[in-house]
Amino acid sequence: MVSFLAKGWSAIVVLMMVPLTLNCLGDYKNGVWLTISSVLVWIDQMDIGLGNGLRNKVAEYMAHGETERTRGLISSTFAMLTCIIIPVLLVLLLVIAVGDTYQAFNVLPSKVSHLDQVLMVTVTLVCTSFVFKLIGNFYMGLQLPAVSNLLIALGQTLALIGTWVVLKSGSHSLMHIALVNTAAPLLVYLIAYPITFYYKYPQLRPSIRLINFKEAKAVVNMGVQFFIMQISSVVLFMTSNILISKLFSPAMVTPYQITYRYFSILLVIFTVVCMPFWNATTDAYERGDIEWIRNATRKLRLMTIGILVTMVLMVLCSPWVYAIWIGDINIDIKMSIVMAVYIFILIYSMHYSYFINGIGKLRLQLIITASAAVLFIPLAYLTTQWTHNIIWFMIVMCLVNIPGLIVNRIQFHKLINGKATGIWAK
């Protein structure tokens, strides 16, 4: 219940943030900020899958009562993340300092000033958050997704308050918006760290003496597979902002993101329900309780049908919702329809992938997701050059995700019925 409320509030905050940021920055600067945010997501996903690998291993070790081993694993993972992010930060700062960021983002210097400084500040803050956000994965591993969701919601709420202050101050500064959005989650994680490891779980507190990279090898082995899928997902989901900015205009990112955030409310709701199933599936699979997994997926199937009906109603109501929510911004109904289809494809695929991830059979999912990511950018580029229409760009997003949906469904049923062999069982 707490998880649902936290995620629900997060969805509301995201919706409230759209008109606030838009009123503060305007169409063009808002599109630039959304594009920068997409780059920051890339940084956030560069943990070679250690976060997701950790949550699976914490669930596995704690299920067997291996507290000290879990503590060593947490210590080693924190150390590995630090070792990864420091050189990444230095390289990114160097690239920003010597490169032409205005050309890279297709931004006019006359409309946006100090873009280099904005990028340096946000990259530094996000890289710092990169290490401490592991706290959320730790709670996931303990099967406490509500706490992880609450931390995210608190960070978003703090960012919302900061954005409101910036707006009321009369500032239209991209730097101020970037600061409040990247500093807020970091502040929450910095406060959560001592509460978590000095008050709630001192027996699992990270320690330098327990760092053992050999012990973390199991996390890395699983994590690398998660990492490839994460990066592939980022290519599929987040590079769209960058591509739209480059192929069309930064201003076009705004209507695209409005439709995405509107329909992704259902994605958030579904994720809230699915998230506990990930580690619960790991636990059930370790105990050989296949019947629990069968019953759980039946419940999610019914929810998926309900989401489809809701999505149709959302498309029909979208013109009125946009008018009330955003105001005088014209959004083609075809954009809403295609975005709804895209979100439903993701939801239906997640219906199966959460269970597959919990079981740890990632090889096939990795291949399909990586293949889709490789195909997406050239297909999107060629389609855009041919049609000059953002709707066709979005159709490509749908098409490259359909094979993953089909494969996830087939693999799940093979695994659950004990018929998976070869690549289906890896």
C-alpha positions in Angstrom: 0.0 0.0 0.0 2.8 2.4 0.9 4.6 1.5 -2.4 1.4 2.2 -4.3 0.9 5.6 -2.6 4.6 6.6 -3.1 4.5 5.7 -6.8 1.1 7.3 -7.2 2.4 10.5 -5.6 5.5 10.3 -7.9 3.2 10.1 -10.9 1.2 13.2 -9.7 4.5 15.1 -9.1 5.7 14.3 -12.6 2.4 15.6 -14.0 2.6 18.8 -11.9 6.2 19.3 -12.9 5.3 19.6 -16.6 3.3 22.8 -16.6 5.6 24.3 -13.9 8.8 23.7 -15.9 7.1 24.7 -19.2 5.9 28.0 -17.7 9.3 28.7 -16.3 11.4 27.8 -19.4 9.0 28.0 -22.4 8.8 25.4 -25.2 12.4 25.7 -26.5 14.3 25.7 -23.2 12.0 23.0 -21.8 12.9 20.9 -24.8 16.6 21.5 -24.2 16.2 20.5 -20.5 14.3 17.3 -21.5 17.1 16.4 -23.9 19.7 17.0 -21.2 17.7 14.8 -18.9 17.9 12.0 -21.4 21.7 12.3 -21.4 21.7 12.2 -17.6 19.7 8.9 -17.7 22.6 7.4 -19.7 25.0 8.3 -16.8 22.5 6.9 -14.3 22.5 3.5 -16.1 26.3 3.1 -16.3 26.6 0.8 -13.3 27.1 -2.3 -15.5 23.9 -3.6 -13.9 25.4 -3.8 -10.4 22.3 -2.3 -8.8 19.9 -4.9 -10.2 22.5 -7.7 -9.7 22.8 -6.6 -6.1 19.1 -6.7 -5.4 18.8 -10.3 -6.8 21.8 -11.5 -4.7 20.7 -9.7 -1.5 17.3 -11.5 -1.9 19.1 -14.8 -2.4 21.7 -14.4 0.4 19.1 -13.1 3.0 16.8 -16.0 2.1 19.6 -18.3 3.3 20.4 -16.1 6.4 23.9 -15.1 5.1 24.0 -11.7 6.8 27.8 -11.3 6.8 28.1 -12.3 3.2 25.4 -9.8 2.3 27.3 -7.1 4.1 30.5 -7.9 2.2 28.6 -7.8 -1.1 27.1 -4.4 -0.3 30.5 -3.0 0.6 32.1 -4.3 -2.5 29.3 -3.1 -4.7 29.6 0.5 -3.3 33.3 0.4 -3.9 32.9 -0.9 -7.5 30.4 1.9 -8.3 32.8 4.5 -7.0 35.6 3.1 -9.1 33.4 3.2 -12.2 31.9 6.7 -11.8 35.1 8.7 -11.0 36.8 8.2 -14.4 33.4 8.6 -16.1 32.9 11.9 -14.5 36.4 13.1 -15.4 36.0 12.1 -19.0 32.5 13.7 -19.3 33.8 17.0 -17.8 36.7 17.0 -20.3 34.3 16.3 -23.3 32.0 19.1 -22.2 35.0 21.5 -21.8 36.5 20.9 -25.2 33.5 20.0 -27.3 30.8 22.0 -29.0 27.7 21.3 -26.8 25.5 23.6 -28.8 26.1 21.7 -32.0 25.7 18.4 -30.2 22.3 19.3 -28.8 21.2 21.3 -31.9 20.7 24.3 -29.6 20.9 28.0 -30.6 23.3 30.0 -28.3 20.9 33.0 -28.7 18.1 31.1 -26.9 20.1 29.2 -24.3 23.1 30.7 -22.5 25.8 28.9 -20.4 24.9 25.4 -21.7 28.4 24.1 -20.9 28.1 25.2 -17.2 24.6 23.6 -17.0 25.9 20.3 -18.3 29.0 20.3 -15.9 26.9 21.0 -12.8 24.2 18.4 -13.6 26.7 15.7 -14.7 28.6 16.2 -11.4 25.5 15.9 -9.2 24.1 12.9 -11.1 27.5 11.1 -10.9 27.4 11.6 -7.1 23.9 10.3 -6.9 25.0 7.3 -9.0 26.7 5.7 -6.0 24.2 6.5 -3.3 21.1 5.4 -5.3 22.3 1.9 -4.6 20.4 2.3 -1.3 17.2 1.9 -3.3 18.4 -1.4 -4.8 19.4 -2.6 -1.3 15.8 -2.1 -0.1 14.5 -3.9 -3.2 16.7 -6.9 -2.3 15.1 -6.9 1.1 11.7 -7.0 -0.6 10.9 -3.5 0.7 10.1 -1.7 -2.6 7.9 0.7 -0.7 11.0 2.3 0.9 12.8 2.6 -2.5 9.8 4.1 -4.0 9.4 6.5 -1.1 13.0 7.7 -1.5 12.3 8.4 -5.2 9.1 10.2 -4.4 10.8 12.4 -1.8 13.5 13.4 -4.2 10.8 14.3 -6.9 8.8 16.2 -4.3 11.8 18.2 -3.3 12.5 19.0 -7.0 8.9 20.1 -7.5 9.1 22.5 -4.5 12.4 23.8 -5.9 10.9 24.3 -9.4 7.9 26.2 -7.9 10.3 28.5 -6.0 12.3 29.1 -9.2 9.0 30.0 -11.1 7.7 32.3 -8.3 11.1 34.1 -8.2 10.6 35.2 -11.8 13.7 33.3 -12.9 13.6 31.6 -16.3 17.1 30.1 -15.8 17.8 26.7 -17.2 20.6 26.5 -14.6 18.3 26.9 -11.7 15.9 24.2 -13.0 18.7 21.9 -13.7 20.1 22.4 -10.2 16.9 21.7 -8.3 16.1 18.6 -10.4 19.5 17.0 -9.9 20.4 18.1 -6.4 17.1 17.1 -4.8 17.4 13.3 -5.3 21.0 13.4 -4.2 20.1 15.2 -0.9 17.5 12.6 -0.2 19.9 9.7 -0.6 22.6 11.4 1.5 20.1 11.7 4.3 18.9 8.1 3.8 22.4 6.6 4.0 23.0 7.1 7.7 19.4 6.3 8.6 19.7 3.0 6.7 23.1 1.7 7.7 23.5 3.3 11.1 20.0 3.1 12.5 17.9 0.5 10.7 20.4 -2.1 9.4 23.8 -1.6 11.2 24.5 -5.3 10.8 24.6 -4.7 7.0 26.6 -1.4 7.1 29.2 -1.2 4.3 32.8 -1.4 5.5 36.1 -0.8 3.7 37.6 -3.9 5.4 34.9 -6.1 3.8 35.5 -4.9 0.2 36.2 -8.1 -1.8 35.9 -7.8 -5.6 36.0 -11.6 -5.9 32.9 -11.8 -3.7 31.2 -9.3 -6.0 31.9 -11.4 -9.0 28.5 -13.1 -8.8 26.9 -9.6 -8.9 29.1 -8.6 -11.9 28.3 -11.7 -13.9 24.6 -11.2 -13.5 25.0 -7.4 -13.5 26.7 -7.3 -16.9 23.6 -8.9 -18.5 21.3 -6.4 -16.7 23.6 -3.6 -17.8 23.4 -4.5 -21.5 19.6 -4.6 -21.2 19.6 -1.3 -19.3 21.7 0.4 -21.9 19.6 -1.1 -24.6 16.4 0.1 -22.9 17.9 3.6 -22.5 18.7 3.6 -26.3 15.1 2.6 -27.0 13.3 4.8 -24.4 15.5 7.9 -23.7 17.5 8.6 -26.9 14.1 9.6 -28.5 14.4 13.0 -26.9 17.9 13.5 -28.4 16.9 12.3 -31.8 13.8 14.4 -31.9 15.9 17.4 -30.9 18.4 16.7 -33.7 16.0 15.5 -36.4 13.2 18.0 -35.8 13.7 20.7 -33.1 14.1 21.0 -29.3 10.6 22.5 -29.3 9.2 19.2 -30.6 10.5 17.4 -27.6 7.9 19.1 -25.4 4.6 17.7 -27.1 6.3 14.3 -27.3 7.1 14.3 -23.6 3.6 15.6 -22.7 2.0 12.6 -24.4 4.6 10.2 -22.9 4.1 11.5 -19.4 0.3 11.3 -19.7 0.2 7.7 -20.8 3.1 6.6 -18.7 0.9 7.1 -15.6 -0.3 3.6 -16.4 3.3 2.4 -16.8 4.0 3.7 -13.3 1.0 2.0 -11.9 1.9 -1.3 -13.5 5.5 -1.0 -12.3 4.3 -0.4 -8.7 2.4 -3.7 -8.9 5.1 -5.6 -10.7 8.2 -4.5 -8.8 7.6 -6.7 -5.7 7.2 -9.7 -8.0 10.8 -9.4 -9.1 12.4 -10.4 -5.8 9.4 -12.4 -4.7 9.9 -14.5 -7.8 13.6 -15.0 -7.0 12.6 -16.2 -3.5 9.8 -18.5 -4.9 12.1 -19.9 -7.6 14.8 -20.7 -5.0 12.1 -22.6 -3.0 10.7 -24.3 -6.0 7.3 -22.8 -5.6 6.3 -22.6 -9.3 2.6 -22.5 -8.5 3.0 -19.2 -6.8 4.6 -17.8 -9.9 1.7 -19.1 -12.0 -0.9 -17.5 -9.8 0.9 -14.2 -9.7 1.1 -13.9 -13.5 -2.6 -14.7 -13.8 -3.3 -11.6 -11.6 -1.0 -9.5 -13.7 -2.8 -10.7 -16.9 -6.1 -9.4 -15.6 -4.5 -6.1 -14.7 -3.1 -5.8 -18.2 -6.6 -6.1 -19.7 -7.9 -3.4 -17.3 -5.0 -1.1 -18.4 -5.9 -1.6 -22.1 -9.5 -0.5 -21.4 -8.2 2.5 -19.4 -5.8 3.4 -22.1 -8.6 3.6 -24.8 -10.5 5.9 -22.5 -7.4 8.1 -22.0 -6.9 8.5 -25.7 -10.5 9.6 -26.1 -10.3 12.1 -23.3 -6.7 13.3 -24.2 -7.7 16.6 -25.9 -9.6 17.8 -22.9 -7.0 16.6 -20.5 -4.2 18.4 -22.3 -6.2 21.6 -22.4 -6.8 21.6 -18.6 -3.3 20.3 -17.7 -1.0 22.2 -20.1 -3.1 24.9 -21.7 -2.8 26.2 -25.2 -0.5 23.5 -26.8 -1.8 21.7 -29.9 -1.1 18.0 -29.8 -2.1 15.8 -32.7 -4.5 13.0 -31.6 -2.4 10.6 -33.7 0.5 11.3 -31.4 -1.6 10.2 -28.5 -2.8 7.1 -30.2 0.7 5.9 -31.2 2.1 6.8 -27.7 -0.7 4.7 -26.1 0.2 1.7 -28.3 3.9 2.2 -27.4 3.2 2.2 -23.7 0.9 -0.8 -23.9 3.6 -2.8 -25.7 6.0 -2.0 -22.9 3.5 -2.9 -20.2 2.5 -6.2 -21.9 6.2 -7.1 -22.3 7.0 -6.2 -18.6 4.1 -8.5 -17.6 6.6 -11.4 -18.4 10.0 -9.8 -18.1 9.7 -9.1 -14.4 9.3 -12.8 -13.7 12.1 -13.7 -16.2 14.4 -11.2 -14.5 13.5 -12.6 -11.0 14.4 -16.1 -12.2 17.6 -14.8 -13.7 17.2 -16.3 -17.2 18.4 -13.2 -19.1 20.4 -14.3 -22.1 17.5 -14.3 -24.7 16.0 -11.1 -23.4 19.5 -9.5 -23.6 19.9 -10.5 -27.3 16.5 -9.2 -28.3 16.7 -5.9 -26.4 20.2 -5.2 -27.7 19.2 -6.0 -31.3 16.2 -3.7 -31.0 18.5 -0.9 -29.7 20.9 -1.4 -32.6 18.1 -1.2 -35.1 16.2 1.7 -33.6 18.5 4.7 -34.3 19.1 3.9 -38.1 15.5 3.0 -38.6 14.3 6.1 -36.9 16.7 8.3 -38.8 15.8 6.7 -42.2 12.1 6.9 -41.5 12.3 10.6 -40.4 14.3 11.5 -43.6 11.7 9.7 -45.7 8.5 11.0 -44.0 9.6 14.2 -42.0 6.9 13.2 -39.6 7.3 12.5 -35.8 4.4 10.1 -35.9 6.3 7.7 -38.1 9.3 8.2 -35.7 7.1 7.0 -32.9 5.7 4.0 -35.0 9.3 2.8 -35.3 9.6 2.9 -31.5 6.6 0.5 -31.4 7.8 -1.8 -34.1 11.3 -2.4 -32.6 9.7 -3.4 -29.2 7.2 -5.9 -30.6 9.7 -8.8 -31.0 10.8 -8.5 -27.4 7.2 -8.8 -26.3 6.7 -12.0 -28.3 9.9 -13.6 -27.1 9.3 -12.7 -23.4 5.8 -14.4 -23.6 7.1 -17.5 -25.2 10.1 -17.8 -22.9 8.0 -17.3 -19.8 5.6 -20.1 -20.7 8.5 -22.4 -21.6 10.2 -21.7 -18.2 7.1 -22.1 -16.1 6.1 -25.4 -17.8 9.6 -26.9 -17.6 10.0 -27.0 -21.4 12.8 -24.4 -21.8 15.9 -25.8 -23.4 19.0 -24.2 -25.1 18.9 -20.5 -25.4 15.4 -20.4 -23.8 16.8 -21.7 -20.5 19.8 -19.4 -20.2 
